[in-house]
Amino acid sequence: MTNILDETDLRILSLLQDDSRLTNKELAAKIHLSPTPTFERVKRLEREGYIKKYMAVLDAEKINRGFIAFCYLRMKQHSHENAHRIMEAVQQIPEIVECYNISGDYDFMLKIYVSDMKAYQEFVLRILGDLDCIGSLNSFFVLGEVKNSHQLPLSH
């Protein structure tokens, strides 16, 4: 991996973050290059791991998953085995869309999408309750979304 991005690479990444459905021809026009070198740059950015994947961002409300909770977990006992069990479990739970191993009073922070409070209660009891390596949890509920951007800041 070269790890050297020029202004054109950064512009490509910025444009694709904004709209990953741009055709190669449209992208080339926006960065003022011909399609062939544009295509080659995008392929290099993918190959080198700068672009991990392309995806559609869905409207959670429209698919009945508009209730968002942040759940902070504390392991019952700090051990590699317990941490590994939690990390493996969250990979299999579709309601958990983000999971971070964090510092501070808790060990993990989860972002969870469900339909409503009753569904969240059932999720905690049925799913998280079955993980005996969890010592405690603390939940926070989103009252309103102020910013939700999947775009990373880009600069040299």
BAROMAR-928136 format. One record per residue (C-alpha): residue number from 0; residue in three letters; chain; x, y, z. Coordinates in pm, 1 decimal, always signed. Example, Ala and Ser with C-alpha at 12.3 -4.5 7.8 and 13.67 -1.06 7.14 Angstrom:
PT;i;aa;ch;east;north;up
PT;0;ala;A;+1230.0;-450.0;+780.0
PT;1;ser;A;+1367.0;-106.0;+714.0
***
This chain:
PT;i;aa;ch;east;north;up
PT;0;met;A;+0.0;+0.0;+0.0
PT;1;thr;A;+139.7;+337.1;-98.6
PT;2;asn;A;-47.3;+548.3;+159.0
PT;3;ile;A;+9.0;+856.3;-55.8
PT;4;leu;A;-310.1;+1025.1;-166.3
PT;5;asp;A;-296.9;+1323.8;-394.4
PT;6;glu;A;-566.7;+1588.7;-437.1
PT;7;thr;A;-733.0;+1388.0;-715.0
PT;8;asp;A;-753.3;+1076.5;-496.1
PT;9;leu;A;-905.0;+1282.4;-215.8
PT;10;arg;A;-1156.8;+1435.6;-457.0
PT;11;ile;A;-1254.4;+1087.7;-581.0
PT;12;leu;A;-1302.4;+964.9;-224.0
PT;13;ser;A;-1506.8;+1273.0;-135.9
PT;14;leu;A;-1732.7;+1237.8;-439.5
PT;15;leu;A;-1784.3;+864.0;-383.9
PT;16;gln;A;-1864.2;+921.0;-15.2
PT;17;asp;A;-2133.1;+1162.5;-125.5
PT;18;asp;A;-2271.4;+940.4;-403.1
PT;19;ser;A;-2123.0;+595.4;-457.8
PT;20;arg;A;-2355.5;+541.3;-754.1
PT;21;leu;A;-2166.3;+785.3;-974.3
PT;22;thr;A;-2068.7;+616.4;-1297.4
PT;23;asn;A;-1702.5;+617.0;-1392.0
PT;24;lys;A;-1785.7;+861.8;-1671.5
PT;25;glu;A;-1963.4;+1100.7;-1431.1
PT;26;leu;A;-1679.0;+1073.7;-1180.4
PT;27;ala;A;-1420.7;+1141.0;-1451.1
PT;28;ala;A;-1605.3;+1455.8;-1559.6
PT;29;lys;A;-1619.6;+1585.7;-1201.8
PT;30;ile;A;-1244.6;+1538.7;-1143.3
PT;31;his;A;-1146.5;+1653.8;-1493.3
PT;32;leu;A;-975.8;+1332.9;-1601.2
PT;33;ser;A;-1059.5;+1088.0;-1876.0
PT;34;pro;A;-1248.7;+771.5;-1778.9
PT;35;thr;A;-952.8;+529.1;-1804.6
PT;36;pro;A;-721.8;+693.9;-1547.2
PT;37;thr;A;-1025.8;+761.1;-1326.8
PT;38;phe;A;-1119.0;+392.1;-1337.4
PT;39;glu;A;-759.3;+293.4;-1260.0
PT;40;arg;A;-747.3;+530.7;-960.8
PT;41;val;A;-1074.3;+397.7;-818.4
PT;42;lys;A;-954.3;+38.2;-859.7
PT;43;arg;A;-627.1;+126.0;-682.0
PT;44;leu;A;-818.6;+294.2;-396.3
PT;45;glu;A;-1031.8;-19.2;-362.8
PT;46;arg;A;-732.8;-256.1;-386.3
PT;47;glu;A;-536.1;-58.8;-125.8
PT;48;gly;A;-833.0;-60.1;+112.8
PT;49;tyr;A;-922.9;+309.3;+110.8
PT;50;ile;A;-1266.0;+212.2;-21.9
PT;51;lys;A;-1392.8;-75.7;+188.5
PT;52;lys;A;-1735.1;-122.0;+27.3
PT;53;tyr;A;-2027.2;+49.1;-140.9
PT;54;met;A;-2367.8;+55.5;+24.5
PT;55;ala;A;-2712.8;+213.7;+34.6
PT;56;val;A;-2807.8;+412.5;+345.3
PT;57;leu;A;-3165.1;+323.0;+440.2
PT;58;asp;A;-3429.5;+529.1;+618.8
PT;59;ala;A;-3468.5;+350.9;+954.4
PT;60;glu;A;-3815.8;+497.0;+1015.3
PT;61;lys;A;-3949.4;+366.4;+684.0
PT;62;ile;A;-3833.8;+12.5;+757.5
PT;63;asn;A;-3973.0;+21.1;+1114.2
PT;64;arg;A;-3632.0;+44.3;+1284.0
PT;65;gly;A;-3648.1;+405.9;+1393.7
PT;66;phe;A;-3593.0;+350.5;+1766.5
PT;67;ile;A;-3222.3;+396.0;+1833.9
PT;68;ala;A;-3052.6;+299.4;+2158.1
PT;69;phe;A;-2694.0;+325.8;+2269.1
PT;70;cys;A;-2613.8;+48.9;+2510.9
PT;71;tyr;A;-2301.2;+48.4;+2724.3
PT;72;leu;A;-2187.1;-296.6;+2840.1
PT;73;arg;A;-1958.2;-390.8;+3123.4
PT;74;met;A;-1810.6;-740.1;+3124.0
PT;75;lys;A;-1881.6;-957.1;+3423.7
PT;76;gln;A;-1511.1;-1025.1;+3452.3
PT;77;his;A;-1233.2;-869.6;+3246.9
PT;78;ser;A;-1085.4;-1151.9;+3046.5
PT;79;his;A;-981.2;-1215.2;+2690.5
PT;80;glu;A;-1240.6;-1492.4;+2670.4
PT;81;asn;A;-1532.5;-1268.4;+2777.0
PT;82;ala;A;-1427.1;-987.9;+2543.8
PT;83;his;A;-1395.0;-1235.4;+2257.2
PT;84;arg;A;-1738.0;-1385.9;+2330.4
PT;85;ile;A;-1902.4;-1042.0;+2320.0
PT;86;met;A;-1720.5;-942.0;+2001.4
PT;87;glu;A;-1823.5;-1265.8;+1830.3
PT;88;ala;A;-2183.6;-1239.9;+1950.6
PT;89;val;A;-2241.2;-886.0;+1824.0
PT;90;gln;A;-2132.8;-993.8;+1474.2
PT;91;gln;A;-2435.9;-1225.3;+1463.7
PT;92;ile;A;-2697.8;-977.8;+1595.6
PT;93;pro;A;-2846.5;-766.5;+1313.9
PT;94;glu;A;-3003.9;-507.8;+1546.6
PT;95;ile;A;-2653.2;-405.9;+1658.2
PT;96;val;A;-2520.6;-190.5;+1376.3
PT;97;glu;A;-2210.0;-58.5;+1553.1
PT;98;cys;A;-1997.8;-190.5;+1837.4
PT;99;tyr;A;-1691.4;-30.7;+1990.4
PT;100;asn;A;-1454.5;-158.4;+2255.3
PT;101;ile;A;-1413.8;+154.4;+2468.2
PT;102;ser;A;-1222.2;+288.6;+2765.4
PT;103;gly;A;-1379.3;+422.1;+3082.8
PT;104;asp;A;-1650.7;+280.2;+3304.8
PT;105;tyr;A;-1782.8;+45.0;+3036.8
PT;106;asp;A;-1613.9;-201.1;+2804.9
PT;107;phe;A;-1833.6;-182.2;+2494.4
PT;108;met;A;-2069.7;+66.3;+2333.8
PT;109;leu;A;-2340.4;-65.1;+2102.4
PT;110;lys;A;-2567.1;+122.3;+1863.6
PT;111;ile;A;-2892.1;-67.0;+1828.8
PT;112;tyr;A;-3187.9;-14.4;+1592.6
PT;113;val;A;-3528.0;-163.6;+1680.1
PT;114;ser;A;-3891.7;-67.0;+1618.4
PT;115;asp;A;-3986.2;+74.9;+1960.1
PT;116;met;A;-3926.5;+65.6;+2336.6
PT;117;lys;A;-4108.0;-265.9;+2377.9
PT;118;ala;A;-3889.0;-421.9;+2108.5
PT;119;tyr;A;-3579.3;-284.9;+2282.9
PT;120;gln;A;-3690.5;-433.1;+2615.1
PT;121;glu;A;-3743.1;-768.6;+2446.2
PT;122;phe;A;-3403.8;-736.0;+2273.6
PT;123;val;A;-3226.2;-672.1;+2604.6
PT;124;leu;A;-3397.7;-963.3;+2777.6
PT;125;arg;A;-3389.9;-1213.2;+2491.4
PT;126;ile;A;-3059.0;-1134.0;+2319.0
PT;127;leu;A;-2826.6;-950.4;+2555.9
PT;128;gly;A;-2964.3;-1135.4;+2857.6
PT;129;asp;A;-2842.2;-1462.9;+2709.4
PT;130;leu;A;-2480.5;-1341.7;+2714.6
PT;131;asp;A;-2370.5;-1450.0;+3061.2
PT;132;cys;A;-2037.4;-1268.8;+3021.7
PT;133;ile;A;-2215.1;-929.7;+3052.0
PT;134;gly;A;-2203.1;-793.4;+3406.4
PT;135;ser;A;-2413.5;-480.5;+3356.3
PT;136;leu;A;-2549.8;-252.2;+3091.5
PT;137;asn;A;-2672.0;+103.4;+3068.1
PT;138;ser;A;-2903.1;+224.6;+2791.5
PT;139;phe;A;-2952.8;+566.7;+2638.3
PT;140;phe;A;-3229.7;+642.0;+2390.7
PT;141;val;A;-3213.7;+882.4;+2097.7
PT;142;leu;A;-3475.7;+1154.7;+2125.0
PT;143;gly;A;-3385.4;+1318.9;+1796.3
PT;144;glu;A;-3117.6;+1283.2;+1535.4
PT;145;val;A;-2906.6;+1597.1;+1492.8
PT;146;lys;A;-2638.2;+1461.3;+1257.3
PT;147;asn;A;-2582.8;+1120.7;+1104.9
PT;148;ser;A;-2307.5;+1134.0;+848.3
PT;149;his;A;-2119.4;+837.0;+716.9
PT;150;gln;A;-1867.0;+1066.2;+551.4
PT;151;leu;A;-1515.6;+1086.4;+688.9
PT;152;pro;A;-1333.8;+1419.7;+676.9
PT;153;leu;A;-1067.4;+1420.9;+405.9
PT;154;ser;A;-764.2;+1643.5;+385.0
PT;155;his;A;-394.6;+1627.7;+316.9
***
